[in-house]
Amino acid sequence: MRIGVACGHSRDTTGERRFEFNCCAPVADLVARLLRTAGYGVVEPDASVYDLDNNAALNAKIALFNREAVDLAVEIHLNAGGGDYSTVIYWDAVGTGKYSFKGQQVAGAVADEFRAFPWRSSGARPQSHFARSLAFLNQLNAPAIITEVGFKDHAAQRAFLESESGQAQHAGRIYLGIERYIHRGRTS
């Protein structure tokens, strides 16, 4: 299995998006290392992709994962807007009832792992739940998820997410969720 792993946003941004990139980049690196150690093929954007502006970086990640024909893609983000939960988002076609079954399954497995954090997990949610249409989910040829483990504007979560131990736990939970999804698929 080939898995695409990317950090949300890029270095070519400022403010809270830059904070998010700085927190999520080490998590993406660790998830990729854990998956490689477990024997999976991992596709990651070249470091130079993260020097592009935010939209160009996003388009480069999508193009890379489609070109490399990954079987699953993960983009790692933090949330914002005053909440206090984690969620994992998967593709659906707004208003049609169509959704990615595999995306929903892997999102559910990762969201279940996020229940280990001291805040609640809202579970796996389709992008329409948030009234969003997200290019990372819409333009990939493979099942894809966007993880949002916590809120960067929630003081306690922010402190946890920027700490080394918080980032290690964040990466570990994403990895465990992906592993559980893959092994569930092999046995069912």
HUFEN-V741277 format. One record per backbone hydrogen bond with DSSP energy under -0.5 kcal/mol. CO is the residue of the C=O (numbers start at 1). NH is the residue of the N-H. If there is no record, write none. Layout:
co=CO nh=NH
co=CO nh=NH
//
This chain:
co=1 nh=41
co=2 nh=71
co=2 nh=72
co=3 nh=43
co=4 nh=74
co=5 nh=45
co=6 nh=76
co=11 nh=13
co=12 nh=54
co=14 nh=17
co=14 nh=18
co=15 nh=19
co=16 nh=20
co=17 nh=21
co=18 nh=22
co=19 nh=23
co=20 nh=24
co=21 nh=25
co=22 nh=26
co=23 nh=27
co=24 nh=28
co=25 nh=29
co=26 nh=30
co=27 nh=31
co=28 nh=32
co=29 nh=33
co=30 nh=34
co=31 nh=35
co=32 nh=36
co=33 nh=37
co=34 nh=38
co=35 nh=40
co=36 nh=39
co=40 nh=42
co=41 nh=3
co=42 nh=44
co=43 nh=5
co=46 nh=49
co=46 nh=50
co=47 nh=50
co=48 nh=51
co=49 nh=52
co=50 nh=11
co=50 nh=12
co=52 nh=12
co=53 nh=57
co=54 nh=58
co=55 nh=59
co=56 nh=60
co=57 nh=61
co=58 nh=62
co=59 nh=63
co=60 nh=64
co=61 nh=65
co=62 nh=66
co=63 nh=67
co=64 nh=68
co=65 nh=70
co=66 nh=69
co=71 nh=143
co=72 nh=4
co=73 nh=145
co=74 nh=6
co=75 nh=77
co=75 nh=147
co=76 nh=8
co=77 nh=149
co=79 nh=152
co=84 nh=120
co=86 nh=122
co=87 nh=148
co=88 nh=125
co=89 nh=146
co=90 nh=127
co=91 nh=100
co=92 nh=94
co=93 nh=96
co=93 nh=97
co=93 nh=98
co=98 nh=93
co=99 nh=101
co=100 nh=104
co=101 nh=105
co=102 nh=106
co=103 nh=107
co=104 nh=108
co=105 nh=109
co=106 nh=110
co=107 nh=111
co=108 nh=112
co=109 nh=113
co=110 nh=114
co=111 nh=115
co=112 nh=115
co=113 nh=116
co=114 nh=117
co=120 nh=86
co=123 nh=88
co=125 nh=90
co=126 nh=129
co=126 nh=130
co=127 nh=130
co=127 nh=132
co=128 nh=131
co=133 nh=135
co=134 nh=137
co=134 nh=138
co=135 nh=139
co=143 nh=73
co=144 nh=91
co=145 nh=75
co=146 nh=89
co=147 nh=77
co=148 nh=87
co=150 nh=79
co=150 nh=152
co=151 nh=154
co=153 nh=155
co=154 nh=158
co=155 nh=159
co=156 nh=160
co=157 nh=161
co=158 nh=162
co=159 nh=163
co=160 nh=163
co=163 nh=167
co=164 nh=168
co=165 nh=169
co=166 nh=170
co=167 nh=171
co=168 nh=172
co=169 nh=173
co=170 nh=174
co=171 nh=175
co=172 nh=176
co=173 nh=177
co=174 nh=178
co=175 nh=179
co=176 nh=180
co=177 nh=181
co=178 nh=182
co=179 nh=183
co=180 nh=184
co=181 nh=185
co=182 nh=186
co=183 nh=187
co=184 nh=188
//
